Amino acid sequence: MITLSSYKAHSLFALILALLYSFNPLIIALVIIGANVPDFDHKFRKESVYKLIILGLLVFISLYVLNLPYYVGLIIVFLGVTFYFSEHRSFTHSIPGIIILASAIALILIWSWQLVVNVTVLSNSYQIAILIALLSFLFLNKRLLPIFIPSFFISVVILQTFEITYVQIVLSLFLGLFSHIVLDATTPAGVKLFAPISSKTYYKNFAIASIFMLIVFALICRVPLLFSLFEMYINY
């Protein structure tokens, strides 16, 4: 029997879910990144958490000195502090937690995009693609990066025309984060879905119901596409 390490399993599951909803490489990349975020609360990731806090402070100081919006740095520090004080599979693996994490990471990406939009000749699509790639260096396992980065940029170059809205950024990150807790719910330890409000643990039943719900939502989102394909088939 082949077993995948945690980051591989979460990334693969996130990839499958992302493809159900979209073929946009920006959306797919954000879902995969989001799926790898919650485990920053693990003890073996403490060094990465320290680096995250230090990076946030450096970004804050640099932007403050340059008289630019320094909120990006503060949000990065906030993320680092959140991971530092969170117990494994507690707040960062709960619905309240992933809402806050998705919002915080989305703000980092959106504000960074707004900062660079007027200082580069690249199109908006490539600007956000580069920022997403930089975001992956913060949250993805270093063993995953040699596969993720080339695949991401190859898909971006091949497709050429694509875009992403602020709402899609938030929803993509949330889907990735949610996929993480769904997969963790299938393990014997389960997840505390509403921590710290409630300590009740949810297991496989929650995971099965969530996967079913995600598939139904994906089909609803794909109805126009499915209808177009059916219409093409009938006309043919």
Secondary structure, 3 states (H helix, E strand, C coil): CCCCCHHHHHHHHHHHHHHHHCCCHHHHHHHHHHHHCHHHHCHHHHHHHHHHHHHHHHHHHHHHHCCCCCHHHHHHHHHHHHHHHCCCCCHHHCHHHHHHHHHHHHHHHHHHHHHHCCCCCCCHHHHHHHHHHHHHHHHCCCCCHHHHHHHHHHHHHHHCCCCCCHHHHHHHHHHHHHHHHHHHCCCCCCECCCCCCCCCCECHHHHHHHHHHHHHHHHHHCHHHHHHHHHHHHHC
